[in-house]
């Protein structure tokens, strides 16, 4: 079995989840880290296992012939450059969300991946969670019938108690409530609805709490989506709430409905229509990256590389489609007008 040496760009909070998750796969092993901080190679190697080289220069990391895959955990505003340079170096790429801060940059990343024939994995890891693997299986097996309405909402107060707060508050790297975190909910909604978006209308606002005052952008938004197949959907992205983390999901179809981890289906005879049935799937219930299903996602990525194929669910083409809807939603919120998508 081929082993893949992985170099990580950025050594912050999210890298602390990528590294053990990569090492927990059967083929991946982190063997290099590039950080703007001075790192001690022996200390880093002892902490994560193996023999890890440290770099302070991204270009030197990318020139390392022993590195097969790059994991981009840098600030979002740096993603485009790091991604394009990694693609030019012939490295396969794992990249954190958001892909980039503008549609133009996302398109440039798509072009680079295709031109240099590298495989990609975008960290929309919620698609690989127990919750959405099970939800999608129920949809695919017809238990809900044809879905005509769906809503997936993201509630997670990202305040000063989170390490990312210091940079997340900046427009440069946070962007919007959708780009910085609500993207997970919108991406999950698109997965469930499985039809292109033709139009989006979005509205945004911001908490009056002094806790969230440092944010340079609005931190609550709601988007209404029209799909090509006639269905409609809603996505709220709320990062200024004071409540437990909640990833709300409600899908309504011609044969039944799903509400978070509960469902009702006319396809299953004998169910009480006045009571929900419950699944045993593990719900998304934390914003801590250490709780995210990275290992499942990264294993699928390395398996796809082995086969010379693009990974399912979260390649750059999948993620770029979701980003284009996000950019359209943010444009709608800023202009006060619906935005059509081609």
ABEGO torsion letter per residue (X at the ends): XBBBBBBBBEBBAAAAAAAAAAAABAABBBABBBBABBBBAAAAAAAAEEBBBBBABAAAAAABAABABBBBABBAAAAAAAAAAAAAAGBBBBBBOBABABAAAAAAAAAAAAAAGBBBBBBBAAAABAAAAAAAAAAAAGAAEBBABBBBBBBBBBBAABAAAAAAABAAAAGBAAAAAAAAAAAAAAAAAGBBBABBBBBBBBBABAAAAABABBABBBBBBBBAAGBBBBBBBBAABBBBBBBBBBBBBAAEBBBEABBBBAABBGBBAABBBBBABBBBABABAAABAAAAAAAAAAAAAAAGBBBBGABAAAAAAAAAAAAAAAAAAAAGBBBBBX
